[in-house]
Amino acid sequence: MSDSDSFINEVSEEVRKDQLFGYVKKYGWIAVTLIVVLVGGAAYSEWTKAQTRASSQAAGDALLDALEKDDVDERAAALAAVTTDGPASAVAGLLTAAAQQNAGDLAAAKATLDAIVTDSATPQVYRDVAVFKSAIIVIEGEDPAARRQMLQSLAVPGLPYRLLAMEQIAIMDIAAGDTEAAVTGLKAILEDAAVSRGLRDRAQTLMIALGEEDEVEPATAAE
């Protein structure tokens, strides 16, 4: 390689270094900004997760403390005061409603359950539980048609509480004096392959009480 070629290569190398330095000087802030954003984002994500864990733990501790209260009124009040969000809110609501019902405050229990039912952010499985529990709470002077409508919304093939809802509807038919409708509903329960042994036994007992012994078959439901 000649001296001129060596000189040209050295000059070219210096030019490339100058250009690289210029690029870093001109656009280096972008790289720095990206690094700051990535590091900051990761730190914020970890902080958020830690806050969520702490909040969930605090809510869980509060629920446990409330459930340990011996007095039913105090237990209901303590459960109602617990602040939660997401699915935990529905669980807290169901526990609160149960405590309110045990304390004899049926109106409050029903209101708590209805709040779960109407909350579109609550997973459907919890809303279905709330619908069923609200429907079986009987308040004096309440229109039974509303309860029946709630139960009928659950007595749909494929829904998890279908047979339990059918049982409650049959009980309402008995209370209303509509024995024929009650027997029809109870037969449908007994003929369903998904009926549990406990539900089958209850349905058979009701059938016998209605004078339909001949329609009752030996229990063959799955455990």
C-alpha positions in Angstrom: 0.0 0.0 0.0 1.4 3.4 -1.0 1.8 6.3 1.4 -1.0 8.2 -0.4 -3.4 5.2 0.0 -2.5 5.0 3.7 -3.1 8.7 4.1 -6.5 8.5 2.4 -7.6 5.6 4.6 -6.5 7.5 7.7 -8.4 10.6 6.6 -11.5 8.5 5.8 -11.3 6.9 9.2 -11.2 10.2 10.9 -14.1 11.5 8.8 -16.2 8.4 9.8 -15.3 9.1 13.5 -16.3 12.7 13.1 -19.6 11.7 11.5 -20.3 9.1 14.2 -19.5 11.7 16.9 -21.8 14.1 15.1 -24.6 11.5 15.0 -24.2 10.7 18.7 -24.2 14.4 19.5 -27.2 15.1 17.4 -29.3 12.0 18.1 -27.9 10.7 21.3 -30.7 12.2 23.4 -33.1 9.9 21.7 -31.2 6.8 23.0 -31.0 8.3 26.4 -34.7 9.1 26.4 -35.6 5.5 25.4 -33.4 4.1 28.1 -35.0 6.4 30.7 -38.5 5.5 29.5 -37.8 1.8 29.6 -36.2 1.9 33.0 -38.9 4.2 34.3 -41.7 2.0 32.8 -40.3 -1.1 34.4 -39.9 0.6 37.8 -43.5 1.9 37.6 -44.8 -1.5 36.6 -43.1 -3.1 39.6 -44.4 -0.3 41.9 -47.9 -0.8 40.6 -47.8 -4.6 41.1 -46.5 -4.0 44.6 -49.3 -1.6 45.4 -51.9 -4.0 44.0 -50.5 -6.8 46.1 -50.5 -4.7 49.2 -54.1 -3.5 48.5 -55.3 -7.1 48.0 -53.6 -8.3 51.1 -55.1 -5.4 53.1 -58.5 -6.2 51.8 -58.1 -9.9 52.5 -57.0 -9.2 56.1 -59.9 -6.9 56.6 -62.4 -9.5 55.4 -60.8 -12.1 57.7 -61.0 -9.8 60.6 -64.6 -9.0 59.9 -65.5 -12.7 59.6 -64.0 -13.4 63.0 -66.4 -11.1 64.8 -68.8 -13.1 66.9 -71.7 -10.6 66.9 -73.6 -10.9 63.6 -74.5 -7.2 63.4 -70.9 -6.2 63.9 -69.8 -8.8 61.4 -72.2 -7.5 58.8 -71.1 -3.9 59.4 -67.4 -4.7 59.3 -67.8 -6.6 56.0 -69.8 -3.8 54.4 -67.0 -1.4 55.3 -64.3 -3.4 53.5 -63.2 -1.6 50.3 -62.2 -3.9 47.4 -62.3 -3.9 43.6 -62.6 -6.5 40.8 -63.8 -10.0 41.6 -62.8 -9.5 45.2 -65.5 -6.9 45.5 -68.1 -9.4 44.4 -66.8 -12.0 47.0 -66.9 -9.3 49.7 -70.4 -8.4 48.6 -71.6 -12.0 48.8 -70.1 -12.4 52.3 -71.7 -9.1 53.4 -75.1 -10.1 52.1 -74.8 -13.5 54.0 -73.9 -11.7 57.2 -76.7 -9.2 56.8 -79.2 -12.0 56.2 -77.9 -13.9 59.3 -78.4 -10.6 61.2 -82.0 -10.5 60.0 -81.6 -7.4 57.8 -83.1 -9.0 54.7 -83.6 -5.7 52.9 -80.0 -4.8 53.3 -78.9 -8.2 52.2 -81.1 -8.0 49.1 -79.8 -4.5 48.3 -76.2 -5.7 48.6 -76.9 -8.6 46.2 -78.8 -6.5 43.7 -75.8 -4.1 43.6 -73.6 -7.1 42.5 -76.2 -8.1 39.9 -76.3 -4.7 38.3 -72.5 -4.2 38.2 -71.5 -4.9 34.6 -67.9 -5.1 35.6 -68.5 -8.1 37.9 -67.8 -11.5 36.3 -71.0 -13.3 35.3 -70.5 -16.2 37.6 -70.7 -14.0 40.7 -73.7 -12.1 39.2 -75.5 -15.4 38.8 -74.8 -16.4 42.4 -76.1 -13.0 43.5 -79.3 -13.3 41.4 -80.0 -16.7 42.9 -79.4 -15.6 46.5 -81.4 -12.4 46.0 -84.3 -14.4 44.5 -84.6 -16.8 47.5 -84.7 -14.0 50.0 -88.4 -13.5 50.9 -89.4 -10.0 52.1 -92.9 -9.4 53.4 -95.0 -7.4 50.9 -92.6 -8.0 48.0 -94.1 -8.9 44.7 -93.3 -12.6 44.1 -93.4 -12.1 40.4 -90.1 -10.3 40.5 -88.5 -13.2 42.4 -90.0 -15.7 39.9 -88.6 -13.7 37.0 -85.1 -13.7 38.5 -85.3 -17.5 39.0 -86.6 -18.1 35.5 -83.6 -16.1 34.2 -81.4 -18.8 35.8 -83.5 -21.8 34.9 -82.1 -21.9 31.4 -80.3 -25.0 29.9 -76.5 -24.6 30.3 -76.5 -22.3 33.2 -74.9 -23.6 36.4 -77.8 -22.9 38.8 -80.6 -24.1 36.5 -81.8 -27.0 38.6 -81.6 -25.1 41.9 -83.7 -22.3 40.3 -86.2 -24.8 39.1 -86.5 -26.2 42.7 -87.2 -22.7 44.0 -89.8 -22.1 41.3 -91.5 -25.3 42.2 -91.6 -24.2 45.9 -93.1 -20.9 44.8 -95.7 -22.9 42.8 -96.6 -24.9 45.9 -96.9 -21.8 48.0 -99.2 -20.3 45.3 -101.4 -23.5 45.3 -100.4 -24.4 41.8 -99.7 -28.1 42.5 -99.8 -29.2 38.9 -97.0 -26.7 37.9 -95.0 -27.7 41.0 -95.2 -31.4 40.1 -94.2 -30.7 36.5 -91.2 -28.8 37.6 -90.1 -31.4 40.1 -90.4 -34.2 37.6 -88.2 -32.2 35.2 -85.6 -32.0 38.0 -85.8 -35.7 38.8 -85.4 -36.6 35.1 -82.4 -34.4 34.6 -79.1 -36.4 34.3 -77.2 -33.6 36.1 -79.3 -33.6 39.3 -77.3 -34.0 42.5 -78.2 -36.6 45.1 -79.2 -33.9 47.6 -81.4 -32.1 45.1 -83.0 -35.4 44.0 -83.8 -36.3 47.6 -85.4 -32.9 48.2 -87.4 -33.1 45.0 -88.6 -36.6 45.9 -89.6 -35.5 49.4 -91.7 -32.7 47.9 -93.3 -35.0 45.4 -94.3 -37.4 48.2 -95.7 -34.5 50.2 -97.8 -33.5 47.2 -99.2 -37.1 47.0 -97.2 -38.1 43.9 -95.5 -41.2 45.4 -96.1 -43.2 42.3 -94.1 -40.7 40.2 -91.0 -40.9 42.4 -88.3 -43.3 41.1 -85.4 -44.7 43.2 -82.5 -42.3 43.5 -79.9 -42.9 40.9 -78.3 -39.5 40.7 -74.5 -39.2 40.6 -72.7 -38.2 43.8 
